[in-house]
Amino acid sequence: MAIPTPSLALDPAIKHLLHSNTAPSPSETLLPSRAARNDSLAKGLRKNKAKIAQLKRVISAVRRFPAELWGVVFGMYVAEYYTGGGSTHSAYHRRSAPMVLSRVCARRRDIVLSSPWLWDDVQITVGLAPRRTPLSSECLETIVARSAPHEFKAIIGSRTPPNPREYQPYTSSLLAQLFQTPGFVERVGHLKITMATAHYVEVPGLARQRFAALRTLHIAPRTSHSDKSVSIPDILALFADTPELRNLYVIVTKGQLAPRYHGARPAFPWAQLEVIDFQCSLDARVVLWILARTPMLREATFTSVRYDLLVSDRWGVDVRNLPQEIELRKLERLTLHGLSVVRYPALRYPVLQALMLPALTHLDLRAIQSPRDASVDLLGGLQRRSGWGLKSLAIADHLETEYIPGFLEANVGIERLEVRREDWGLFRRMRVSDADQDCASPVLLPNLRYLTVTIRDDGVGTGGDRLREAGDELTRMLASRCAEPASGAEIGCVRPGLEEVHLWIDGWVMSPESERIVRELVERGIVQDHLEREELEGEDSDE
């Protein structure tokens, strides 16, 4: 039997020496390696060409898609690009998804330009100084017409100067131009205006128009940089004819424009609103007046609520006609924050006392207390009138602490709790101890799954000892709620378990044992500790 001869791949230099007594020259050494490299590249090129040909056969049908179908595909891409956090740019920004698609090729550009639903996001910003070349009417008409006949979203804003005192006051005519641009008021579905009130001065003089498609109105007026200005009621009056309006947001930075909320309430389609968010300083009587006119509300937010004891008529509210009972059958979420502690004269102008909320599932309260010279269980009374069972609760400082434990006992279905600044002894009542395993002494909130705690040592009225004690009670409660169930626990005695905890505890250090518990729960993925703490002055955390 013949023995196979192994094929040996010899180096070209060795092959040369087998046939010659002289060493190969540099060119003779380089040429074979280059030839081998060329052969390898040619082989790779043939493979790549074969793959390209195969891909061309696969996508040939896709290339023959009609332009209308490509427009739908591009629309899906743009929607995913924005909802996925890809960008917050306007559709006309050079980095926006429509602009990127339009730069691929001439055919893509034609498809993008002929797909109006891709251009439904318009953002225009007023500069810190007057434009040398203001936006022309033709430019605005082109921008608005690009999305026709579809609805579009418009965000009109102005930059805040770093130093308002050095800022040159001026008023722009942008809003007046937009309101007079064909198709703007007819097709805008979401309008957000974050301009200084000085830029509104020309708009109230325009004829009132019908915003036929407007569903969401977001007003965030900034500090006026001019003597000329308008009031919030004046701004709302511009949108009196909005048959589709469902969501209203009025957000003003705390402390700004406070005097401009005086005057009669404007004519406005309050009765059709489903979401209302007033993050600004409103008098409690105005809040009550608004709630009495919004029977379709699902969500309501009022922050910085105040009560003016000295003036009662400049708000344009006839206090004699304020309702004593308001039933909001669809309201699911209510946020009510006082600017400071809001106490009303006894039996007059109540807010919580007047409400009936049978569908409420989320409640967020701060600085709302009983009428003066009285002590009333506001939360318990609200629940007895409404008959709801909360799923989510957020409580902050300046509430009447004696009623909170009883309120939590009556709401065993609460799954989310947010506690800000104070703990009211709740953490001790929420701790699961061995005595609770026989269900002899039930704990507060047995179904709690999500907890957020925000406490800060600001050095004013809240001593370190008090905060340390609250922190220790908090960690003991977390350790008991996050522990594994006992092996011999009785059937029917459910041990509460937390799934997610967020801690925003700043400015102080808890005891070493408490810090150890927090670190362990962070490692287990249950607790998210968002702030680093510091040692209290004069104390050693290693003791």
Stockholm file with secondary structure:
# STOCKHOLM 1.0

chainA/1-543         MAIPTPSLALDPAIKHLLHSNTAPSPSETLLPSRAARNDSLAKGLRKNKAKIAQLKRVISAVRRFPAELWGVVFGMYVAEYYTGGGSTHSAYHRRSAPMVLSRVCARRRDIVLSSPWLWDDVQITVGLAPRRTPLSSECLETIVARSAPHEFKAIIGSRTPPNPREYQPYTSSLLAQLFQTPGFVERVGHLKITMATAHYVEVPGLARQRFAALRTLHIAPRTSHSDKSVSIPDILALFADTPELRNLYVIVTKGQLAPRYHGARPAFPWAQLEVIDFQCSLDARVVLWILARTPMLREATFTSVRYDLLVSDRWGVDVRNLPQEIELRKLERLTLHGLSVVRYPALRYPVLQALMLPALTHLDLRAIQSPRDASVDLLGGLQRRSGWGLKSLAIADHLETEYIPGFLEANVGIERLEVRREDWGLFRRMRVSDADQDCASPVLLPNLRYLTVTIRDDGVGTGGDRLREAGDELTRMLASRCAEPASGAEIGCVRPGLEEVHLWIDGWVMSPESERIVRELVERGIVQDHLEREELEGEDSDE
#=GR chainA/1-543 SS CCCCCCCCCCCHHHHHHHHCSSCCCHHHHHHHHHHHHHHHHHHHHHHHHHHHHHHHHHHHHHHTCCHHHHHHHHHHHHHHHHHTTSCCCCTTSTTSHHHHHHTSCHHHHHHHHTCGGGGCEEEEEECSSCCSSCCCHHHHHHHHHTTTTSCEEEEEEECCCSCGGGSCCCCCCHHHHHHTSTTHHHHEEEEEEECBGGGGTTSTTSCCCCCTTCCEEEECCBCCSSSCCCCHHHHHHTTSCCTTCCEEEEECCTTSSGGGGCSCCCCCCGGGCSEEEEESCCBHHHHHHHHTTCTTCSEEEEEEEBCCSSCSSTTCCCGGGCCSCEECTTCCEEEEEEEEEECCCTTSSCSGGGEECTTCCEEEEEEECCCTTCCCCHHHHHHHHHCCCCSEEEECSSSCGGGHHHHHHTCTTCCEEEEESCCTTHHHHHCCCGGGGGTSSCCSCTTCCEEEEEEECCSSSCCHHHHHHHHHHHHHHHHHHHSCCCTTCCTTCCCCCCSEEEEEEESCCCCHHHHHHHHHHHHTTSEEECSCCCCCTTCCTTC
#=GC SS_cons         CCCCCCCCCCCHHHHHHHHCSSCCCHHHHHHHHHHHHHHHHHHHHHHHHHHHHHHHHHHHHHHTCCHHHHHHHHHHHHHHHHHTTSCCCCTTSTTSHHHHHHTSCHHHHHHHHTCGGGGCEEEEEECSSCCSSCCCHHHHHHHHHTTTTSCEEEEEEECCCSCGGGSCCCCCCHHHHHHTSTTHHHHEEEEEEECBGGGGTTSTTSCCCCCTTCCEEEECCBCCSSSCCCCHHHHHHTTSCCTTCCEEEEECCTTSSGGGGCSCCCCCCGGGCSEEEEESCCBHHHHHHHHTTCTTCSEEEEEEEBCCSSCSSTTCCCGGGCCSCEECTTCCEEEEEEEEEECCCTTSSCSGGGEECTTCCEEEEEEECCCTTCCCCHHHHHHHHHCCCCSEEEECSSSCGGGHHHHHHTCTTCCEEEEESCCTTHHHHHCCCGGGGGTSSCCSCTTCCEEEEEEECCSSSCCHHHHHHHHHHHHHHHHHHHSCCCTTCCTTCCCCCCSEEEEEEESCCCCHHHHHHHHHHHHTTSEEECSCCCCCTTCCTTC
//
